[in-house]
């Protein structure tokens, strides 16, 4: 045992937990969030109180939540996984009954001081439950049909509820996050081949159902697909958002126009510039260098999560960390692909940067679970 390990071992348990926190991950999360504060201040035209101040207050609350979560033993969160899933499911049903609407969708519960989006909470709750399920299940049973059917049902139920809101972007993240945990748990690749084949069939059915009585998507979602395939077909209508997004991304060049000097965003050519399309403002003001720097911060967060998962000898903890890491990856990957025209516009915010209380708090809760798994992992004596 080294001298440092000896000293850490002999400090009080509470303080020892603080020392065991992955502080590099905390700094990276804080750095990305700080980029978000700057961009929200910029897109508000220098108005600190409009978006930046509320976002900073939510971040402070989220950090407290993250540290509290990190201090709680990981076995407690494993035991609470089923309850978390049921609470998330109940909130999704509540949204269906009395949810608040906005921009043609019914996705929120109005709490007065903020609007809670339960689908964000379900992303983490579902990963928790699937990680606990595969931690409980014997490895020899992982690929047996009966034991594969149950997690599929656990994924399909909340996904169907979210699709009804409608929220295609979150539905994709739920399926991908759940599928990732199943893959990492060792489920046979043949099942994924069947799912991919079914997905191709579903896409075909979606296309063929357009304009029929059994149309599978809403008209605005079909317009998003049309816009993705050919934005120039309606540059002033359905293709306006992505066209302006591409113009803004390209106008930044290598080093950008400077902080608060982005003409596209200041003149309101960019829609939803404080939420889904905030990455375009970053690219315009700080150029390729700024955009690549943010991407590097995201990649470093993923790297430290993966390293923590590989070092952890607890099956639940490893699956939980990797599931949350994949959910985080899909968040920024889908958003960046969306604003660059590489994927349809599906309404996925840029994690820790876009304005939004539910997404910020749930992500920090997720990182709190990552920290709990890291703090309470078995260490070499």
VMD Tcl script that draws the C-alpha trace (Angstrom):
set ca {
  {0.00 0.00 0.00}
  {1.39 3.41 -0.97}
  {1.73 6.26 1.51}
  {-1.12 8.19 -0.21}
  {-3.44 5.17 -0.07}
  {-2.54 4.70 3.60}
  {-3.40 8.35 4.39}
  {-6.71 8.16 2.49}
  {-7.65 4.93 4.28}
  {-7.29 6.61 7.69}
  {-9.46 9.69 7.04}
  {-13.14 9.68 8.13}
  {-15.50 7.77 5.80}
  {-17.48 10.86 4.74}
  {-14.37 12.81 3.81}
  {-12.90 9.76 2.11}
  {-15.92 9.61 -0.19}
  {-15.31 13.23 -1.19}
  {-11.69 12.40 -2.00}
  {-12.76 9.43 -4.09}
  {-15.03 11.57 -6.31}
  {-13.81 11.80 -9.89}
  {-13.00 15.52 -9.75}
  {-11.77 15.61 -13.33}
  {-15.24 14.57 -14.47}
  {-16.77 17.28 -12.26}
  {-14.50 19.90 -13.85}
  {-15.33 18.72 -17.38}
  {-19.08 18.84 -16.71}
  {-18.66 22.33 -15.21}
  {-16.63 23.48 -18.21}
  {-19.28 22.33 -20.70}
  {-22.03 23.96 -18.63}
  {-20.04 27.20 -18.50}
  {-19.94 27.20 -22.30}
  {-23.71 26.94 -22.18}
  {-24.00 29.93 -19.83}
  {-21.88 32.05 -22.18}
  {-23.88 31.05 -25.24}
  {-27.22 31.66 -23.52}
  {-25.99 35.13 -22.53}
  {-24.94 35.73 -26.12}
  {-28.13 34.56 -27.84}
  {-30.14 36.72 -25.40}
  {-28.28 39.79 -26.67}
  {-26.49 40.39 -23.39}
  {-29.57 39.85 -21.22}
  {-28.27 37.81 -18.28}
  {-31.67 37.28 -16.65}
  {-33.48 35.84 -19.67}
  {-31.81 32.44 -20.03}
  {-28.31 32.43 -18.49}
  {-29.35 33.17 -14.90}
  {-32.10 30.50 -14.69}
  {-29.73 27.98 -16.30}
  {-27.01 28.75 -13.74}
  {-29.49 28.36 -10.89}
  {-30.57 24.96 -12.24}
  {-26.94 23.95 -12.66}
  {-26.21 24.86 -9.02}
  {-29.21 22.80 -7.90}
  {-28.12 19.95 -10.18}
  {-24.59 19.96 -8.77}
  {-25.97 19.67 -5.23}
  {-28.14 16.79 -6.44}
  {-25.12 15.17 -8.10}
  {-22.98 15.30 -4.95}
  {-25.79 14.00 -2.76}
  {-26.34 11.13 -5.21}
  {-22.61 10.40 -5.27}
  {-22.45 10.06 -1.48}
  {-25.23 7.43 -1.38}
  {-23.96 3.83 -1.73}
  {-24.45 2.31 -5.17}
  {-26.35 -0.68 -3.74}
  {-29.09 1.72 -2.65}
  {-29.54 2.95 -6.23}
  {-29.61 -0.64 -7.47}
  {-32.44 -1.38 -5.04}
  {-34.28 1.79 -6.08}
  {-34.08 1.08 -9.83}
  {-37.52 -0.54 -10.03}
  {-39.17 2.29 -8.09}
  {-37.46 4.92 -10.27}
  {-38.79 3.20 -13.40}
  {-42.34 3.01 -12.00}
  {-42.26 6.67 -10.98}
  {-41.05 7.65 -14.45}
  {-43.78 5.54 -16.04}
  {-46.45 7.09 -13.79}
  {-45.27 10.58 -14.73}
  {-45.47 9.70 -18.44}
  {-49.06 8.56 -17.94}
  {-49.74 11.77 -16.00}
  {-48.42 13.80 -18.94}
  {-50.88 11.95 -21.16}
  {-53.75 12.97 -18.86}
  {-52.96 16.48 -17.63}
  {-49.67 17.44 -19.27}
  {-48.86 20.98 -20.38}
  {-48.59 21.55 -24.13}
  {-46.16 23.61 -26.17}
  {-45.24 23.84 -29.85}
  {-47.74 21.16 -30.81}
  {-46.59 18.61 -28.23}
  {-47.76 17.56 -24.77}
  {-44.55 16.67 -22.93}
  {-44.43 18.58 -19.65}
  {-45.92 18.69 -16.16}
  {-46.27 22.26 -14.89}
  {-44.86 22.47 -11.35}
  {-45.24 26.24 -11.12}
  {-41.56 27.12 -10.67}
  {-40.56 24.94 -13.65}
  {-41.95 22.53 -16.21}
  {-40.82 18.94 -15.68}
  {-40.34 16.70 -18.72}
  {-40.76 13.11 -17.43}
  {-39.32 11.57 -20.60}
  {-35.92 12.99 -19.58}
  {-36.16 11.21 -16.22}
  {-37.15 7.97 -17.94}
  {-33.87 7.90 -19.91}
  {-31.93 7.42 -16.67}
  {-34.55 5.32 -14.86}
  {-34.71 2.78 -17.68}
  {-30.92 2.39 -17.79}
  {-30.94 1.88 -14.01}
  {-33.59 -0.84 -14.18}
  {-31.98 -2.70 -17.07}
  {-28.58 -2.59 -15.34}
  {-30.16 -3.97 -12.16}
  {-31.99 -6.64 -14.17}
  {-28.83 -7.94 -15.83}
  {-26.95 -7.73 -12.54}
  {-29.61 -10.03 -11.03}
  {-29.93 -12.35 -14.04}
  {-27.57 -15.30 -14.37}
  {-25.15 -14.79 -17.27}
  {-26.14 -18.12 -18.81}
  {-29.74 -16.88 -19.24}
  {-28.99 -13.52 -20.85}
  {-29.74 -14.61 -24.43}
  {-32.63 -16.97 -23.75}
  {-35.85 -15.72 -25.43}
  {-37.90 -15.48 -22.25}
  {-35.28 -13.37 -20.50}
  {-34.82 -11.17 -23.58}
  {-38.55 -10.48 -23.85}
  {-38.82 -8.78 -20.45}
  {-36.29 -5.98 -21.08}
  {-37.81 -5.43 -24.52}
  {-41.18 -4.85 -22.85}
  {-39.55 -2.49 -20.36}
  {-38.17 -0.47 -23.29}
  {-41.28 -0.54 -25.49}
  {-43.80 0.70 -22.88}
  {-42.19 4.11 -22.12}
  {-41.14 4.52 -25.75}
  {-44.75 4.13 -26.88}
  {-45.91 6.70 -24.31}
  {-43.25 9.19 -25.41}
  {-44.16 8.70 -29.07}
  {-47.74 9.69 -28.26}
  {-46.62 13.10 -26.95}
  {-45.21 13.19 -29.72}
  {-41.43 13.20 -29.16}
  {-39.55 11.20 -31.77}
  {-36.10 12.32 -30.63}
  {-36.51 11.14 -27.04}
  {-38.08 7.89 -28.26}
  {-34.97 7.19 -30.32}
  {-32.75 7.89 -27.30}
  {-34.80 5.55 -25.09}
  {-34.55 2.68 -27.58}
  {-30.85 3.26 -28.21}
  {-30.01 3.59 -24.51}
  {-31.91 0.43 -23.58}
  {-30.45 -1.47 -26.53}
  {-26.94 -0.45 -25.49}
  {-27.37 -1.93 -21.99}
  {-28.70 -5.17 -23.52}
  {-25.75 -5.35 -25.92}
  {-23.19 -4.70 -23.17}
  {-24.88 -7.28 -20.94}
  {-24.09 -9.94 -23.55}
  {-27.39 -10.44 -25.39}
  {-26.79 -12.36 -28.64}
  {-26.17 -10.26 -31.74}
  {-28.82 -12.29 -33.58}
  {-31.51 -10.46 -31.64}
  {-30.11 -7.13 -32.76}
  {-30.05 -8.37 -36.35}
  {-33.76 -9.17 -36.04}
  {-34.44 -5.73 -34.54}
  {-32.52 -3.99 -37.33}
  {-34.49 -5.95 -39.91}
  {-37.69 -4.97 -38.14}
  {-36.53 -1.36 -38.09}
  {-36.03 -1.40 -41.84}
  {-39.53 -2.83 -42.18}
  {-40.91 -0.14 -39.88}
  {-39.28 2.63 -41.91}
  {-40.81 1.13 -45.04}
  {-44.22 1.03 -43.35}
  {-43.84 4.67 -42.25}
  {-43.14 5.73 -45.82}
  {-45.97 3.67 -47.31}
  {-48.49 4.85 -44.67}
  {-48.16 8.50 -45.61}
  {-51.50 9.95 -46.67}
  {-53.46 6.84 -45.67}
  {-55.92 6.29 -42.82}
  {-53.27 4.33 -40.91}
  {-50.57 7.01 -41.20}
  {-47.91 6.25 -38.57}
  {-46.39 9.71 -38.10}
  {-47.77 13.22 -37.81}
  {-47.66 15.45 -40.88}
  {-45.01 17.73 -39.37}
  {-42.74 14.71 -38.82}
  {-43.07 13.75 -42.49}
  {-42.20 17.33 -43.41}
  {-39.05 16.99 -41.30}
  {-38.08 13.89 -43.28}
  {-38.70 15.72 -46.57}
  {-36.64 18.64 -45.33}
  {-33.81 16.33 -44.30}
  {-33.69 14.72 -47.74}
  {-33.97 17.99 -49.68}
  {-33.84 21.21 -47.61}
  {-33.66 23.36 -50.76}
  {-37.10 22.16 -51.88}
  {-38.74 24.60 -49.45}
  {-36.06 27.03 -48.18}
  {-38.57 29.54 -46.81}
  {-40.95 26.96 -45.34}
  {-40.19 23.53 -43.92}
  {-36.54 23.74 -44.99}
  {-35.94 27.17 -43.45}
  {-34.54 25.95 -40.12}
  {-31.90 23.61 -41.47}
  {-30.97 25.98 -44.31}
  {-30.31 28.83 -41.88}
  {-28.50 26.42 -39.57}
  {-26.07 25.42 -42.32}
  {-25.51 29.06 -43.31}
  {-24.71 29.94 -39.70}
  {-22.34 27.00 -39.25}
  {-20.41 27.91 -42.39}
  {-20.25 31.63 -41.66}
  {-18.08 31.09 -38.58}
  {-15.07 29.87 -40.56}
  {-12.09 28.64 -38.59}
  {-12.05 31.05 -35.64}
  {-15.52 32.62 -35.73}
  {-16.80 36.19 -35.71}
  {-16.24 36.76 -32.00}
  {-18.30 36.53 -28.83}
  {-21.74 38.13 -29.31}
  {-20.83 39.07 -32.88}
  {-22.81 36.37 -34.66}
  {-25.05 38.12 -37.17}
  {-27.29 35.15 -37.95}
  {-28.31 34.64 -34.33}
  {-28.47 38.33 -33.39}
  {-30.78 39.01 -36.34}
  {-32.96 36.03 -35.33}
  {-32.41 34.00 -38.48}
  {-31.78 30.97 -36.26}
  {-34.90 29.29 -34.83}
  {-34.81 27.95 -31.26}
  {-31.38 29.50 -30.91}
  {-31.34 28.97 -27.13}
  {-32.32 25.27 -27.27}
  {-32.00 22.85 -30.19}
  {-29.88 25.11 -32.46}
  {-27.53 26.68 -29.92}
  {-24.57 24.76 -31.40}
  {-24.87 26.82 -34.61}
  {-24.44 30.05 -32.63}
  {-21.35 28.62 -30.95}
  {-19.89 27.68 -34.34}
  {-20.65 31.13 -35.77}
  {-19.06 33.04 -32.90}
  {-16.08 30.75 -32.20}
  {-15.74 28.94 -35.53}
  {-14.47 25.44 -36.16}
  {-11.98 25.78 -33.28}
  {-14.73 26.52 -30.76}
  {-17.03 23.78 -32.05}
  {-14.20 21.22 -32.04}
  {-13.19 22.28 -28.51}
  {-16.71 21.63 -27.22}
  {-16.73 18.25 -28.96}
  {-13.38 17.45 -27.32}
  {-14.86 18.21 -23.88}
  {-17.74 15.85 -24.63}
  {-15.34 13.12 -25.72}
  {-13.26 13.54 -22.55}
  {-16.39 13.13 -20.41}
  {-17.15 9.90 -22.27}
  {-13.56 8.74 -21.87}
  {-13.54 9.15 -18.07}
  {-16.93 7.43 -17.82}
  {-15.70 4.44 -19.83}
  {-12.48 4.23 -17.80}
  {-14.51 4.28 -14.57}
  {-16.76 1.49 -15.90}
  {-13.80 -0.67 -16.90}
  {-12.19 -0.25 -13.49}
  {-15.38 -1.23 -11.68}
  {-15.78 -4.90 -10.78}
  {-19.48 -4.59 -9.97}
  {-21.67 -5.65 -12.91}
  {-24.51 -3.25 -12.06}
  {-22.15 -0.29 -11.72}
  {-20.37 -0.99 -15.00}
  {-23.60 -1.39 -16.97}
  {-25.08 1.71 -15.32}
  {-22.07 3.89 -16.13}
  {-21.84 2.71 -19.73}
  {-25.61 3.09 -20.22}
  {-25.55 6.67 -18.94}
  {-22.45 7.40 -21.04}
  {-24.19 6.12 -24.18}
  {-27.28 8.21 -23.41}
  {-25.05 11.27 -23.04}
  {-23.24 10.43 -26.30}
  {-26.50 10.10 -28.20}
  {-27.64 13.45 -26.82}
  {-24.83 15.48 -28.36}
  {-24.27 13.24 -31.41}
  {-27.90 13.47 -32.53}
  {-28.07 17.22 -31.86}
  {-24.88 17.99 -33.79}
  {-25.88 15.71 -36.67}
  {-29.31 17.35 -36.68}
  {-28.09 20.97 -36.96}
  {-25.51 20.00 -39.61}
  {-28.14 18.34 -41.80}
  {-26.79 14.83 -41.26}
  {-29.96 13.69 -39.47}
  {-33.59 14.81 -39.45}
  {-34.58 17.55 -36.98}
  {-36.01 15.55 -34.06}
  {-35.88 18.08 -31.23}
  {-32.91 16.82 -29.17}
  {-31.14 19.55 -27.11}
  {-27.38 19.93 -26.78}
  {-26.55 18.43 -23.34}
  {-25.52 20.88 -20.60}
  {-25.50 23.73 -23.15}
  {-29.07 24.14 -24.41}
  {-31.56 25.94 -22.19}
  {-33.77 23.55 -20.25}
  {-34.30 22.62 -16.62}
  {-35.36 18.98 -16.91}
  {-32.50 17.96 -19.21}
  {-29.91 19.74 -17.04}
  {-31.11 18.26 -13.74}
  {-31.54 14.73 -15.09}
  {-28.09 14.72 -16.72}
  {-26.45 15.87 -13.50}
  {-28.43 13.21 -11.63}
  {-27.05 10.69 -14.13}
  {-23.50 11.87 -13.50}
  {-24.23 11.61 -9.78}
  {-24.99 7.92 -10.31}
  {-21.73 7.58 -12.24}
  {-19.91 9.19 -9.32}
  {-21.69 6.93 -6.80}
  {-20.51 3.87 -8.73}
  {-16.99 5.32 -8.86}
  {-16.84 6.34 -5.20}
  {-18.19 3.03 -3.87}
  {-16.34 0.65 -6.17}
  {-14.19 -2.05 -4.65}
  {-10.59 -0.83 -4.41}
  {-7.43 -2.87 -4.25}
  {-6.15 -3.24 -0.70}
}
mol new
graphics top color blue
foreach p $ca { graphics top sphere $p radius 0.5 }
foreach p [lrange $ca 0 end-1] q [lrange $ca 1 end] { graphics top cylinder $p $q radius 0.2 }
display resetview
